[in-house]
Amino acid sequence: MNTKTIRDMRRARLAGLAALLGASLGMMTGAAHAQDPQTLRFGVEASYPPFESKAPSGQLQGFDIDIGNAVCQRMQVKCVWVENSFDGLIAALEARKFDVINSAMNITDKRRQQIDFTPAVYVMPIQMVAKRGAGLQPTPASLKGKQIGVLQGSTQEDYVRKHWASQGVSIVTYENQDQIFADLAAGRLDAAVQEVQTATDGFLSKPQGKGFDFAGAPLRDPTTLGEGTGFGLRKNDAALRAKVVAALDSLRQDGTLAKLSMKYFGRDIVAK
């Protein structure tokens, strides 16, 4: 056997070892990114009371948080909460930073193009808030030249851009709801559009909301505002979706969801 043949045999052996090592690493990487069957990771943007917010202690609290914890209990898994900006929730879900979006996200056709949803868990009206006595109404004619605040990436943003932005209404987007309320109270905004309970609990019932009120009737447009709020999941996670839906159905049937709704809102907003 000559020297060249020996070298060729060594190269072939090394190439085989490299391929085997690469395959092993690939399997390990895949396992590392696989969902832990004992854990359910929820993505949340925690500045939207009473749905999700932080207590002074830093602990997450709210209607969606309680529902999520109840789902984990029914599924017999550990809940892990991953905080993320609202407008980045879908991208973070697809990047596998968490398994389920649970953050007051309305179900719309636009979002369904990217992700799947559970059936609606609850339905909450969307309404505009403005200074009491300002005479503003949620119409392009009334709001022309005004500054309207909305949460970035929300269905509210889709609505106001579709119906108002092209008719002289200035739309200002924010990364979280607290910033909207701060600018509204400071006079940097003329009005803000958000879910009714969020406006009530996060602004109107607080000292900074004194002198403000709902302006006009709730907004309506199923295309942009959706058909209720549900959990968002990746399109290829059918098995996980089935488990989450089964847990939600169980919580609906035994009255747990209705009890949580009464706790936070004094009425039943659970989707039937």
N, C-alpha and C positions, 0 to 999 in steps of 0.2 A: 504494500500500500504506500503510495507516494505522499509527499508532504502536502500537495494541493488537495488530494482526496481527504486527508485527515482534517485540513482546514475547513473544507466544505461540510464534512460531517459535524464538526463542532458548531459551524454557523447554523446548520439545520436544527441541531439540538437546542441551541440558544433561542432560535426563533420559536420553536415549539414551546419552550418554557415561558417565553414572553407572552405568547398567545394564551397559554393556560392562566398565567398571572392576570392578564387583562380581563379574561372572562370571570375570574374569581372576584376581582375588584368591581366589575360591573354588577355582579350578583349582590355584592355587599352594598354598593351604592343604591341599587334598587330597593334592597331591604331597608336601608336607612330612610328612604323617601316614602316607603309604604306607610299607610295609615295604621297606627297602633290600635288594634281592636278593643283595647281597654280604655281608650281615651277619645273624647270628642272635642275638637278644637273649634271654638266659635270665634269668628271675626266680628268686632264691635267698634263703633265710634262713640265713645262714652261722654258725649256732651249734649244729650238730647232727652232731658227729663220730661216726663216721668218714665220714659221707655228705657233709657240707659244713661247713667251718670255716675259720678263718684261721690261717695260720702266723704266728710272731712277726714276720715281715717284713711282715705285712699281706696277703700273697698268699693267694688262695683255694686250698683243697686239699680232697681227699676223693674218695670213690667216684663220687658224682654229678658232681663237677667233671670228673674224668677221662673219664667217659662223655660228658658234654656236649662237651668238647673233641674227643673222637674223632668224635662226630657231625658237628661243624663241619668237621673235616678231610675226612670222607667226602662232605659236601655241598659242599666247596670254598668255604666262606664263613668270615668272621671271627667268632669268638665274642666277644660282649660280655656281661658279667655285671652284672646290676642287683640290688642288695641291697634287701630289703623284709622287713617283719615277716611271719611265716608266716600269721597270721590275715588279713592284707590282700593275700595273693598273688593270689587270684581276682579281687578288685576291681581290683587294679592291672593284671592281665592284660586285663580287659575295658576298662580305661581306656587301653590300648595303651602302657603304660609299658615293656612288653617283649613278646616274641612267644610265649614258651614258659615254662611253669613247670617247673623242674627242681630240686626241693627235697624229695626223699623224701616226696612226696605220695601217699598211698594212694588207690586208685580205689574210689569208693563211689557208690551210686545217688544219694545226696544231692548230691554234687559234680557228677555227670553231668547234673543238672537245669540247671546253669549253664554248664558247659564240656565240651569233648570231651577224651578221653584217647587216648594211644597204647595198644596192648596192654601188659600188665604187663611191665616190664623185669626186676624181681626181686621176691622175696617174703621178708619179714623178720618173725619172730614179735614179738608185743607181750607184755611181761611186767612184773610189779610188782617193785619193789625196796623193801626195808625193812631195819631194823636186825636184824642177826643175833641170834637168840634172842628176838625180840619175839613170836614165835608168831603173826604176822599171816598171814592167807590172803586171796586175792582174792575174798572173798565179802562180801555185805552184813552178815551176822551178825558176822563177824570184824572188820569195819572200822567198825561203828556208833560214832559219836562221834569218829572219827579224821579227821585232815586229810590229804587225798590230793592231790598235785600233778600237774598235767598241762599240756602245751603248749596254749596258747589257739588254738582253731580247728582242732585236730588230731582225727584219728579216735579217739584215746584219750579226748579230752574227750567226744566223742559216746557212746562206750561207757560211761564211768563215769556220765555223766548219765542214760543210759537204764537202767542196771542197778543203780546204787548210790545216786544222789543222793536219790531219793524214800524211801530206807529209812534215813535218819539218818546218812549218810556225807557229810562236808563236802568239797566239791570246790573246790580253789584253782587258778586258772588263771594262767599266766605267759606273757609275750611271747617268752621264749626259754628253751632247755633249761638253759643255764648257771645261771640264777636258780633253777630247780627244784633242781638238785644242791646249790647253795649253801645253800638253806633246809633241804634234807633233812639235810645234814651238820651244820647248826647246830641241829637239833632242832625247827625250826619246822614241819616236816612229819613225819607218821608213815610215809608211803610215797609212792612216785611210780610212775607208769605211763608207759612209753615202749618204743621198739623195743629188742630185746635187745642188738644191737651198740652202739647209742648208750649204753646203760647200762654196758656192759662197757668200752668205750674212753673214754667221757667221764666216768666216775665210779668204777666198781668197781676199775679197774686203777690208780687214782690214790690218793695219800695221803688225800685227803678222803673216799674211799669205804671206808677201812679199817673193818671191823666191820659192813659192810652186805653184803647178798647178795640174790639173787632169792628171792622168796617165792611159792610155789605154781607151778602149771603156766602155760604161755602162755595168754593170753585168746583166746577164740574167739567170733566173731559176724560173719559176712560182711556183714550189713546195716550195721553201724557201722564195723567195722575194715577192710572192703573185701576186695579180691581180689588184692592186690599193689600195687606202686608203679609208676607210669608218668609220662610227661610230660603236662602239661595244656596245651590250646590252646583258642583261641576257637572257637565252634561254626561260624562262617562262614569258617574258615581251612582248608578241606578240602585245598586244593592244598599248603599248607605241611605239614599233617599227613601227607599221602602221602609227601612227601620225607623227613620226619623218621622215619617208620615204615620206609621203605626203607633209610635209613642204619642204623637200629637192627637191622633184620633182617640186614644185611650184617655188622655187628659181632658179632651172635650166631652167624651161620653160620661165620665164619672163626675163632671162638674168642676174639676180643678181650674180649668181656664176661666170659667165664669166667675169663680170665687176670686181669682187673681184680678180679674177685670173690675169687680166690685170694690176690691181693696184699693185699687189705684184711681178709679174713675167714678165710682159710685153708680155705675151702670154697666150693662153687659154689651161690650163691643165685639164679642167673639163672633167670627164669621160662621154662619150656619151651613 
